[in-house]
Amino acid sequence: MVTLVKKDNYTKIGKNVIDLEIKALKKLKNKLNHSFNSAVNAIVNCKSKVILCGVGKSGLIASKISATFSSVGTPSFTVSASDCSHGDMGAISKKDVLILISYSGNSAELKNIITYANRNRVTLIGIMSKKNSILYKGSDIKLLIPEVTEAGLGIVPTSSTINQLSIGDALAVATLSKKNISKKDFKKYHPSGSLGAKLKTVEDLMLKGKKIPFINENESMKKALNIMTKKNLGTLIAQNNKKQITGIIVDGQIRRKIVEIGNIYTKKVKNIMTKNPISVSKDTLVNKALSIMYSKKITSLIVFDSSNKKKTVGIIHIHNILENSSN
């Protein structure tokens, strides 16, 4: 008789870990108070750098929070607690804001940094869970996080570190909001990778200046075809005598007209063009522009200046977007 061995199933353990962390986050949410506001204001008003430091797992969390601050326009870096006792304390200046992270608040490695910050009047934000700790007593701004139940024998840093990470994220996002950082500003700090691609605007990819295929609406289609061939874009933007946009012509449209009426050389552009062409602001995200093209079944969009809808500053073709996406 063959006995079937039940496959290992650790999902119950995984769910228990997540449940403990959710409970920890709920406690943290209820713990936020005016001290959080003070911390955000201190960071926003910082004239230099935001420096983070932690010991052990808290040190790893400090590195992630520091990276998040830098990504939203707040210059930041981390220092090693042990190295600070051997010369690296000189990296911390009076104009900096120092954030120290320790769950217990009593990590011996932080004692020298706390003393240095207090003596030199460096603004110190402490993130800890115990009021009777050296970090709580030495901090100018005290962010007291709740004592929580850890997963894994009740001692593995899990619930506590998720709280440290979350309060760091909360500080960074609140700072971003206070500074009025826009998606356009955010893009400056993420020029490459998937984030940079998602944040690209029409202005980044559009054709501009002499590359814009303008033609007067009263010109003949013979001349229009010559310009279209020269520009090699398959699109022309029609203007009136006042340089106002009146229509658009695309190569597929021309082919259909030839089938419909035969010789179009002597026709004027305004008799062939599509009036009231679809246009977008230069600040429109590329993904949105592509969505418009797909939904309207068109291949080009006229681009206008954000402050003046009547001012055409470029044209974007679907090929510009797709070529950029494949790079």
C-alpha positions as CSV (number, residue, x, y, z in Angstrom):
1,M,0.0,0.0,0.0
2,V,1.4,3.4,-1.0
3,T,1.0,6.3,1.4
4,L,0.6,9.7,-0.3
5,V,2.7,12.4,1.4
6,K,1.0,15.7,1.7
7,K,2.9,18.5,0.0
8,D,4.4,21.1,2.3
9,N,2.1,24.1,2.6
10,Y,3.5,27.2,4.2
11,T,0.8,29.6,3.1
12,K,-0.7,29.5,6.6
13,I,2.6,30.7,8.1
14,G,2.9,33.4,5.4
15,K,-0.6,34.7,6.1
16,N,0.1,34.8,9.8
17,V,3.2,36.9,9.2
18,I,1.2,39.3,7.0
19,D,-1.6,39.5,9.6
20,L,0.9,40.5,12.3
21,E,2.4,43.2,10.1
22,I,-1.1,44.5,9.2
23,K,-1.9,44.8,12.9
24,A,1.4,46.6,13.4
25,L,0.7,49.1,10.7
26,K,-2.8,49.8,12.2
27,K,-1.1,50.5,15.5
28,L,1.3,52.8,13.8
29,K,-1.5,54.7,12.0
30,N,-3.2,55.4,15.3
31,K,0.1,56.5,16.8
32,L,0.9,59.4,14.4
33,N,0.5,62.8,16.0
34,H,1.8,66.4,16.0
35,S,5.4,65.1,16.2
36,F,5.0,63.8,12.6
37,N,4.0,67.3,11.4
38,S,7.1,68.7,13.2
39,A,9.3,66.1,11.5
40,V,7.9,67.0,8.0
41,N,8.4,70.7,8.6
42,A,12.0,70.1,9.8
43,I,12.8,68.1,6.7
44,V,11.1,70.6,4.3
45,N,13.0,73.5,5.9
46,C,16.3,71.7,6.0
47,K,18.9,73.9,4.2
48,S,21.4,71.0,3.6
49,K,21.0,67.2,3.7
50,V,18.7,64.6,5.5
51,I,21.0,62.0,7.0
52,L,19.7,58.6,8.2
53,C,21.3,56.1,10.4
54,G,20.3,52.8,12.0
55,V,21.8,49.7,13.4
56,G,21.4,46.2,12.0
57,K,18.0,45.7,10.2
58,S,17.2,49.3,11.1
59,G,20.3,50.4,9.1
60,L,19.0,48.7,6.0
61,I,15.6,50.4,6.4
62,A,17.4,53.7,6.8
63,S,19.1,53.2,3.4
64,K,15.8,52.6,1.7
65,I,14.2,55.6,3.3
66,S,17.2,57.8,2.3
67,A,16.9,56.6,-1.3
68,T,13.2,57.5,-1.3
69,F,13.9,61.0,0.0
70,S,16.5,61.6,-2.7
71,S,14.1,60.3,-5.3
72,V,11.6,63.0,-4.4
73,G,14.1,65.9,-4.4
74,T,15.3,65.9,-0.8
75,P,19.1,65.3,-0.8
76,S,19.8,62.4,1.5
77,F,22.3,59.8,2.4
78,T,23.0,57.2,5.2
79,V,25.9,57.0,7.6
80,S,27.2,53.9,9.4
81,A,26.8,54.0,13.1
82,S,30.1,52.2,13.8
83,D,32.0,54.3,11.2
84,C,30.7,57.5,12.8
85,S,32.7,56.7,15.9
86,H,35.8,56.5,13.8
87,G,35.7,59.8,11.9
88,D,32.5,59.8,9.8
89,M,30.8,62.1,12.2
90,G,32.4,64.9,10.2
91,A,29.9,64.3,7.4
92,I,27.1,65.7,9.7
93,S,26.8,69.5,9.8
94,K,24.6,71.9,11.8
95,K,22.4,72.6,8.8
96,D,21.6,68.9,8.3
97,V,18.6,67.0,9.7
98,L,19.6,63.7,11.3
99,I,17.1,60.8,11.5
100,L,18.1,57.9,13.8
101,I,16.2,54.7,13.7
102,S,16.2,52.1,16.5
103,Y,13.3,49.9,17.6
104,S,14.5,49.8,21.2
105,G,16.1,53.2,21.1
106,N,18.9,51.9,23.2
107,S,21.4,50.6,20.6
108,A,24.8,51.3,22.1
109,E,26.2,52.2,18.7
110,L,23.9,55.3,18.5
111,K,25.1,56.8,21.7
112,N,28.0,58.7,20.3
113,I,25.9,60.1,17.4
114,I,23.2,61.3,19.7
115,T,25.8,63.0,21.9
116,Y,27.4,64.6,18.8
117,A,24.1,65.9,17.5
118,N,23.0,67.3,20.8
119,R,26.3,69.1,21.4
120,N,26.4,70.6,17.9
121,R,22.7,71.5,17.7
122,V,22.0,69.2,14.8
123,T,18.2,68.7,14.5
124,L,17.7,65.1,15.5
125,I,14.5,63.1,14.6
126,G,14.3,59.8,16.5
127,I,12.2,56.8,15.5
128,M,11.9,54.4,18.4
129,S,9.4,52.4,20.4
130,K,10.5,53.1,24.0
131,K,10.1,56.3,26.0
132,N,12.8,55.4,28.5
133,S,15.4,55.0,25.8
134,I,18.5,57.1,25.1
135,L,17.2,57.9,21.6
136,Y,13.8,59.2,22.9
137,K,15.5,61.4,25.5
138,G,18.1,62.7,23.0
139,S,15.8,63.5,20.1
140,D,14.5,67.0,19.3
141,I,11.5,65.4,17.5
142,K,10.3,62.1,18.8
143,L,8.5,59.7,16.5
144,L,7.3,57.0,18.8
145,I,6.3,53.9,17.0
146,P,4.2,51.2,18.8
147,E,5.7,48.1,20.3
148,V,4.5,45.1,18.2
149,T,4.6,41.4,18.0
150,E,7.3,40.1,15.7
151,A,6.9,37.1,13.4
152,G,9.3,34.1,13.6
153,L,9.8,33.0,17.2
154,G,8.5,36.4,18.2
155,I,12.0,37.9,17.8
156,V,12.8,38.2,14.1
157,P,12.6,41.9,13.1
158,T,9.5,41.9,10.8
159,S,6.5,43.9,12.2
160,S,8.9,46.5,13.7
161,T,10.8,47.0,10.5
162,I,7.7,47.3,8.4
163,N,6.6,50.1,10.7
164,Q,10.0,51.8,10.4
165,L,9.8,51.5,6.6
166,S,6.2,52.8,6.5
167,I,6.8,55.9,8.7
168,G,9.8,56.7,6.5
169,D,7.7,56.4,3.4
170,A,5.0,58.6,5.1
171,L,7.6,61.2,5.8
172,A,8.9,61.2,2.3
173,V,5.5,61.5,0.7
174,A,4.3,64.2,3.1
175,T,7.5,66.1,2.3
176,L,6.8,65.7,-1.4
177,S,3.4,67.1,-0.9
178,K,4.6,70.0,1.2
179,K,7.2,70.9,-1.5
180,N,4.5,70.7,-4.2
181,I,6.7,68.2,-6.2
182,S,4.9,67.4,-9.5
183,K,5.2,64.4,-11.8
184,K,7.3,66.6,-14.1
185,D,9.7,67.4,-11.2
186,F,9.7,63.7,-10.2
187,K,10.7,62.8,-13.7
188,K,13.9,64.8,-13.3
189,Y,15.1,62.3,-10.7
190,H,14.1,59.2,-12.7
191,P,15.3,59.8,-16.3
192,S,15.8,56.1,-17.1
193,G,14.1,52.8,-16.4
194,S,10.4,52.0,-16.3
195,L,9.6,55.0,-14.1
196,G,11.3,57.4,-16.5
197,A,9.4,55.9,-19.4
198,K,6.0,56.2,-17.7
199,L,6.7,59.8,-16.9
200,K,7.8,60.9,-20.3
201,T,5.7,63.7,-21.8
202,V,4.8,64.5,-25.4
203,E,7.3,67.3,-25.2
204,D,10.1,64.8,-24.8
205,L,9.4,63.0,-28.1
206,M,7.6,65.5,-30.4
207,L,9.0,67.0,-33.5
208,K,9.5,70.7,-33.2
209,G,10.8,73.8,-34.9
210,K,11.5,73.4,-38.6
211,K,10.6,69.7,-38.4
212,I,6.9,70.6,-38.0
213,P,5.2,70.0,-41.4
214,F,3.2,73.2,-41.8
215,I,1.4,74.2,-45.0
216,N,-1.0,77.0,-45.8
217,E,-4.5,75.8,-46.3
218,N,-4.7,77.7,-49.7
219,E,-1.8,75.9,-51.3
220,S,-2.4,73.2,-53.9
221,M,-2.3,69.6,-53.1
222,K,0.6,69.2,-55.6
223,K,2.8,71.4,-53.4
224,A,1.4,69.6,-50.3
225,L,2.5,66.2,-51.6
226,N,6.0,67.6,-52.4
227,I,6.3,68.9,-48.8
228,M,5.0,65.6,-47.4
229,T,7.5,63.6,-49.4
230,K,10.3,66.0,-48.2
231,K,9.3,65.9,-44.5
232,N,8.9,62.1,-44.7
233,L,6.3,62.1,-42.0
234,G,3.1,61.2,-43.8
235,T,1.4,64.2,-42.2
236,L,0.9,67.9,-42.9
237,I,-0.6,70.6,-40.5
238,A,-2.7,73.2,-42.4
239,Q,-2.7,76.8,-41.3
240,N,-4.6,79.9,-42.4
241,N,-2.9,83.3,-43.2
242,K,-2.9,84.1,-39.5
243,K,-0.8,81.0,-38.7
244,Q,-3.8,79.4,-37.0
245,I,-4.2,75.7,-37.3
246,T,-7.2,74.8,-39.4
247,G,-6.7,71.1,-40.3
248,I,-4.5,68.1,-40.9
249,I,-3.7,65.9,-43.8
250,V,-2.4,62.3,-43.6
251,D,-1.2,60.1,-46.4
252,G,-4.0,57.5,-45.9
253,Q,-6.5,60.3,-46.3
254,I,-4.9,61.3,-49.6
255,R,-5.1,57.8,-51.0
256,R,-8.8,57.6,-50.2
257,K,-9.4,61.0,-51.9
258,I,-7.6,59.8,-55.0
259,V,-9.8,56.7,-55.2
260,E,-12.8,58.9,-54.6
261,I,-12.2,61.9,-57.0
262,G,-9.2,61.0,-59.0
263,N,-6.7,63.8,-59.7
264,I,-6.3,65.9,-56.6
265,Y,-3.2,68.0,-57.7
266,T,-5.2,71.1,-58.5
267,K,-7.3,70.9,-55.3
268,K,-6.5,73.2,-52.4
269,V,-5.4,71.8,-49.1
270,K,-8.5,73.1,-47.3
271,N,-10.7,71.1,-49.6
272,I,-8.9,67.8,-48.7
273,M,-7.8,68.3,-45.0
274,T,-9.6,67.1,-41.9
275,K,-10.8,70.1,-40.0
276,N,-10.5,70.6,-36.2
277,P,-7.6,68.2,-35.7
278,I,-7.1,66.6,-32.3
279,S,-4.4,68.2,-30.3
280,V,-2.8,67.7,-26.8
281,S,-0.7,69.8,-24.4
282,K,3.0,69.3,-24.5
283,D,2.8,68.2,-20.8
284,T,0.6,65.3,-21.7
285,L,2.1,61.9,-20.7
286,V,3.2,59.8,-23.6
287,N,1.0,56.9,-22.5
288,K,-2.1,59.1,-22.6
289,A,-1.2,60.4,-26.0
290,L,-0.8,56.9,-27.3
291,S,-4.2,55.9,-25.8
292,I,-5.8,58.9,-27.6
293,M,-4.3,57.7,-30.9
294,Y,-5.6,54.2,-30.5
295,S,-9.1,55.3,-29.4
296,K,-9.4,57.8,-32.3
297,K,-7.7,55.6,-34.8
298,I,-5.2,58.3,-35.8
299,T,-1.4,58.3,-36.1
300,S,-0.5,61.9,-35.2
301,L,-1.4,64.6,-32.7
302,I,-0.8,68.3,-32.9
303,V,1.0,69.6,-29.8
304,F,0.1,73.0,-28.3
305,D,1.8,75.1,-25.6
306,S,0.5,74.5,-22.1
307,S,-0.1,78.2,-21.5
308,N,-1.5,78.9,-25.0
309,K,-3.7,76.4,-26.7
310,K,-3.6,78.3,-30.0
311,K,0.2,78.1,-30.1
312,T,1.4,74.9,-31.9
313,V,4.8,73.9,-30.7
314,G,5.1,70.4,-32.2
315,I,3.7,67.3,-33.7
316,I,4.0,63.7,-32.3
317,H,3.6,60.7,-34.5
318,I,2.8,57.2,-33.3
319,H,6.2,56.1,-34.6
320,N,8.0,58.5,-32.3
321,I,6.3,56.8,-29.3
322,L,6.8,53.2,-30.4
323,E,10.4,53.7,-31.4
324,N,11.1,55.2,-28.0
325,S,9.3,52.3,-26.2
326,S,11.5,49.7,-27.9
327,N,14.8,51.4,-26.9
